Amino acid sequence: MPELPAVSRRLLLGGALATGAAAAGVGAAQAAPAAGPPAAGGGDAPLPVHTPPRRRGQRSMIDVPFDVHETVRVGLIGLGNRGSGMAEGWAAVPGCRVTAVCDIRADRATSVANRLVALGKPRPAEYGGSADAFAQMLKRDDVDLVYIATPWEFHHRQGKAALEAGKHAIVELPVATELEELWDLVDTSERTRRHLMLSENCSYGRNELAMLKMAHDGLFGDVTNGHGGYLHDLRELLFSDTYYTDSWRRLWHTRSTASFYPMHGLAPIAAAMDINRGDRMTVLRATATEPKGLADYRERFIDRSHPSWKETYINGDLVTCLIDTAQGRVIRAEHDVSSPRPYSRINSLAGSRGIFEDYAGTSATGGRIYVEPDHGGHSWRDFDSYRKEFDHWLWKKIGDDAENNGGHGGMDYILQWRTVQAMRAGLVPDIDVYDSAAWCAPVPLSVKSLAAGGRPVAYPDFTRGSWVNLRMGLDSRASDMPPVA
């Protein structure tokens, strides 16, 4: 669908253009070659990827609403730093109850249960002590939603098991690390009629949602490119003996050269570009710097008796993915957790009429902006007034609650509140299994590209053609949380 920058996307979704796209678009998209279009600027044709056919009995989960739940009963799997930190947020959302908690270390389940009781919440059932304890928890009939915050290597297995047990699942990043696993989660969701969602809290960040609304209201004109990623100096935490259990995250840097975790920056850019909702990512090419940062940090700060001295780090410090889209846009997604630098998700979007950049701004809200005809003189302007004008309804409605109940500036709670609200009101989720798979695909695609010397790789269409249809996502319409009985 062509860009119409002067017209609000919200208006289009309410009118005949969206209906026409839904009626006419799928056939043309399904006729596209599986290998994807040529890479931008010529050069080698993209390496193909396999798109498995939809099996008999499977149907798309696009625009499928949740069944209405009077109370959303949540089971938690994985209670390390992230999982335990999110437990209180789930329990604080109106109409949500944590009914079960699970960790391979049983004492963690007990600790989280004790904390919830201390807050006046009902005590959840506890599971732990074995690698398969989560499977016992999934047999419960008082769990509607499973939140998974285990190490990456377990996400696919546990997410799939939750769907097959008849539960909806919300999974920390990434939902899976292999293409076959991503397709398996898509197919399992379609077969079980249960939603699987990436727990992409940064998509609910205040600046990210304001940027989304500005893009969809045409402020940037024709959006041409975006830049996002995850640049976070994790060296001290990666070498900690307590923060990442069994050093699981550091060990990934000994296994593969890949963009492990770009989703926090990629997802908001993809949402602003209507990826899977009128555009799609078609080709990825990756580059990587030499792996210097972790070994250098170990040399300077880690005692020779530490087990990390038996490790060899092979993942590049900075892994960059350039991604083309069907509408001719380009996304740059970066990952670097091994270098000394201030934190950034970059969060930049540009078009024919202006640009927004986060993390490098002059304003109190952290962003800077330059748009025509408002600005001139080639000088950045403060983002403050624009964020106030384009503030997403979720932040207007529950921003104070979010800042009091959630981490990461409140966006954790926004994610939790919105997920529970969608389930209690019977709404379509903002983030579906197709978004989740597409946003996580740079992990295996970067491996494939880097193994081929940076050659472009075709990007799978997890929607199997339905990406051409404009539809709502994170740009949701304002709605209320159903009252608690």
N, C-alpha and C positions, 0 to 999 in steps of 0.2 A: 504494500500500500504506500503511495507517495506521501511524503511529509507535507503537512499543512500547518506551518508554524504559526500562522495568525489565528488559528482556531483551536480552542481548548480541546484536548483529547477527551475530557469528561463530556463535553457536548457531543462529540462524535459518537461516543459509546452509547449515548441516549438516543441516537437518531438512525436514519436509514443507511448511512455509510457503513456502520458496524454490521448491520444486518446483511448488507450486500456482500461484505467481505466474508462473512461466515458462510453465506450460501455459495459463493463462487470460488473461494480461494483454495480449498483443500486439494482438489484434483490437480491443479497446476503444480502445487508444491510436491505432491507425491510423484509427479512425473520427472522431477529433477534428478540428475544422476547421483548415485549413492556416494561417489567419491568427492562431490562438492565442486564448486567452480574453480577456475584457475586462481592461483595465488595472485594477490595484488602486485602489480609491477612486473608480471611475467615470471620467468624462471621455471624451476621444476614444477611439474604438476603435483598436487598434494598426494601424499600417501593415502590410500583408501582406508576406510574403516568399515567394519561389517555392521549393517543394520538388520537385526533379526526381524522376521515378519511377526506381526501380531498373531498370537495363537488363537485357535477357536475358543470362544467363550470369554475372551478378554475384550474389554471396552475401555475407551479413554476415560481418565479421571478428571479431564478438564471441565471446569464449571460444575463439578459434582459437589453439592453442599453436604455438610455434616448432617447426620441425624441429630435432632434436638436432644440435648442432655440437660436435665434439670440441674444436676450436679456433675461436674467433671471430676472423675476419680483418677488420680495420676499415680503411676508406679515409676520409681526412679531406679535406673540401673547405672552403677558407677558413681561412687561417692568420694572421689578424690577432691582436689581443690575446686574444680569446676562444678561437679555434681553436687557436692555438699553446699557450695555457695549458692546454688540456685534453689535449694530445697525450700528455704523460707519464703522466697518469692512466689513459688507455686502455692504455698499454703496461704499466702496473703491475698491472693486474687479472689474476689467475691464469687462464691459458687464453685470453688475448687477445693478439693480435699486430697491430700497425699495419703493414699491407703496402703502403700507398700514401698519399702526401700530395700535395695540389694547392692551388695558389693562382695567381691571375692574375699575381702577381709571383713569378717563378721563384726568386728569391733567398730568399724566405720558405720555400719547400718545401725548399730545400737546408739552410737554417738548422735547421729542425725535424728533418730527417733526421740532421744532424750531432749534434744534442742526443740523439736516441734512441740513436745509435751510442755516444756517450760514456757512456751509461747501461748499455751492454752489450747493447743490443737489436739485432736484425737491422735492416739498413738498408732502409727502405721505398723503393719506386719513387717517383720524383719527376715531377710534372707541373706545368706552368705556362707562362707566357709569352703566353697568349691567353685570351679570354673563354670559349672552348669547350674548354679543356684538360680540364675535369672530365669531358666526354663521352668523351674518350679513356680516362680512368681507369676509367670505368664499364664499359668493355669487358673489363676484366680478369676472369679466372675465379677469382682468389684474394682477392676482396672479398665478404664476407657482409653486412656492415653499413656503411652510409655515414653519417658524422657531418658535418652541414652547419652551418657557422658563418660564412656570408657575410652581407653586408648584406641587410636585410629584402626588398628588391625582387627578390632572386634565389631566395628560399626555395622558392616554389611550383614554378618551372621545374626547379630542381635536385632537389627532393624527388620530383617526378613522374618525372623522368628516372631516378633511382635505382630507383624501384619498377619502371619499365618495363624496366630492365636486369636485373631479377630479384634486386635487393638489398633488404634491409630498410633503413629510413632513420630516423635520429633527428635532428631538426631544431631548431635554436635558435629562440627566440621572435621573432615569431610564425611559424607554419608557412606562412601566407599572409596577405595583407592585404585580399583581396576575397572576398565571399561565393561568387562563382562559382568562385574558385580553391579555397576550402575544400571545396566540394562536389566539385570535380574530384579533389582528393586522396583524399576518401572513396571516390569511384567507382573511382579507379585502384587504390587498395589492395584493394578488393573484387574487382576484375577480375584483378589480378595475383597475388592471394593472398599479398601481402607486407605486413608491418606498417610503418606510419609512426607515429612517436611524437614528441610534443613533448618537447624536452630541458628539462623543467621541474624544474630542480634544487631549487627551493625547496619543492616537494612532498615532497622527501626531507629537509627540515630537521628537526632533532631535536624542536624544539617543535611544528612543524606535524604531525609524525607522532604525537606524544604527544596533541595536541589531537584528531586523528582518532580515536585509540583511545578517548579519554575520551568523545567523542560517540557512538561506536558501542557503547560499554558503558553508555550511558544516564546518564552523570554529569550532563549538562546538562538532563535531562528531554527534553521535546519541543523540539527545536531550532527556533527561530523566525526567527533572523536572523544574518547574518554580515557582516563588514566587512574588506575586504582591498584591497591595491593595491600601487602602486610609487611611493613618495615618496622621491626621491633627487636631491639637488642635483648635477646634471651640468654646470652652466654652464661651469666651467673646462675640463672634458674636451670639451664640445661646441665650444668655441672653440679647442681645441688643433689645431695643424696636423699632428700626428702620431698622435694617439690613435685617432680614427675616420678611416680612410682616405678621402681625398677629401671629408671632412666629411659623409659620407653621412647620419649620424644627425641632424645639425643641419638639413640640407636638408629632412628630412621636416617640420620645423616651418614651412617655407615653402609646403608643398603642400596641407595639409588641416587641418581642425579635427577632431580625433579622439582617442580614448583609445588611444594607440599601444601601450601596454605594461603593461596592468594584470595580466597573467597570474600574476606571481609571488605576488601576494596573493589573486587570485581562485581560482586552482587549488586551494590547500589548503582553502579554504572550500567550494568545490564538492565536493571529495572527502568532506569531513566530512558534507555534506548528501546524499551518495549521488546526486549528479547523474549521469544516464545509468545509474543503478543503483537505481531506485525513485523517482526524482524527476527533473525536468528543468527547465531555465530556459525560460520561456515568453514574457516580455515584457521589453524594455529601453527605458529612457528616459535621455537624457543631458543634462547641463548643462555649461557651460564658462565659466570666468572670462575676463576680457580678457587678451590676450597682452601682458604687461608685462615679465616677468622677463628674457627674453633681450635685448631691446632695451635695457633698463636696464643690464644687465651690460656689454653692448658699449659703451654710452656712457661708462661709468666706467673700463673696463679694457682696451679693445681699440683699438689704433692705427688712425687713419683710413685708413692704407694697406692695411689688411687686407681681403681680398675679401668678408668678411661684411657690409661696409657697403653692398654692392649688394643685400642680401637684405631681404625684408619678412617678419616672423614673424606667422603668422596662427593658429597653434594656441593655444588657451587654456592658461594656466599650470596650472590645476587642472581636469581633466575628470573628472566624476563620473558613473558609470552606476548607476542603480537597476534591479535585475533581480528580477522576480517568478519564482516557481517554481510548478509544478503542485500541490505540496503546501502552498501558501500561505505559503511563506517569502519573505524579502526579503534580497537581497545588495546591499551597497553596494561598488562597486569604483572605486578612484580612481587617477589618474595625474598626477604632477607632477614634472618634472625641471628646471623653470625657476625655482624659488623657493629662497631661502636657508632651509634647514631641516635638522635632523638626519635621517639615513636611517631609513626605516621601511617595512615591508610591512604594518603594522597588525595583521593576523592575530588577529582577534577573532571569537569565536563565542558565541552566547547562546541560552538556552532557558528553559523554564518552571521549571527548578531551579537555574540558575546561569549564570555567564559567565566566559570567559577572555579576557584581553587581553595581547598581546605588546607589546614595545617601550615600554611605559609603566609597567613594574612596579618592584617594590621588591626582587625576588629576584636572586640572582647569575645565574640562568638567563635573566633578561630578561623574565619574564612575571609576571602577577598573576592571582589567581583568587578567585572567590566562589561557593560552591556550598552548597546546603542538602541535608541538615541539618547538614553539617560546620561551617558558619560562621554568624555572626550579627553584630549590631551595626553593620551597614552599613559594614564595614571590609574593605578588600582584604587578602588573605593571600598569602604567598609561594607561588610555583609549584614550588619545588625538590622537595618531597616528592612532589608529584603527578607531576612528570616522571620521577622515579625509579620510581614505581609503574607508570606507563603508558608507559615507554620502549619504543619499537618494537623488535622483534627484530633488525632490521638494525643499529641502533645498538648494541645489546647485543653483537652478533656481531662487527662489524667497525668499531666506532666509533674504536678506536685507530688502525687502518690508515687510516681515512678522514681523520683529522686529520693524519696524517703524509704522505698522498699526494695530497690534494685541496685545492682552494681553497674559499672561502666557508664556512669552518668545517668542512669535510669533506663537505658535502652533494654536491659535484660527484662525488667518488669513490663515495659511496653510490649515486648515480644510475648511474654507469658500471659498478660492480660488479654491481648488481642487473640491469642490462640484459644484461650478459655471462652472468650466472648463468642468467637465464631462457632465453637462447639455447642455452647448453650443456646445460641440464637439460630442455629441451623444455617450458617452462612458458608460460602465457599472460602477455603483458606487462601490467604494472600500469597503464600509460597506453596507450590504444589510439588509433586514428585518430579515433574519435568524441569522445573526451575532448579530443584535440588541437584538433579543429575547434571544439568548443563553447567551449573556454577562449579561443580566439583570435577568436571571432566578435564580441566587443565592439569590435574595431577597425573593421570596416565598418559594424556596426550603429550605433555612436555617430555615425559620419559621417551616416548616414541620419536618425537622430533629430535631430541638431543642425541639419541642413539644413532640417528641418521645424519648427524652433523648439522643440525639445525634446519633440516628440510621441512617444508610445510606438511601438515597432516590435516586431512579432512575432519571436520567437526561433526559428530553424530547429531542427527535430529531426533531427539528423544520423544518429540511430540508426534512423530511419523506423519508430518505434513500439516498439522493443525496450527503451526506457528504463524500462519498468514492471518489469522483472525484476531482483530483487536478485541481485548477483553480486559476486565479489571484485574488488578494485582495489588501491589502495595499502595496504589493510588485509590484506596477504597473510599466509599461514601460514608459519611458520619452516621453512626448508629449507637444505640445505648446497650449497656450490659443488662440483660434481663434481670428483673428483681429476684432477690433470693427469698425463697419461701420461709 
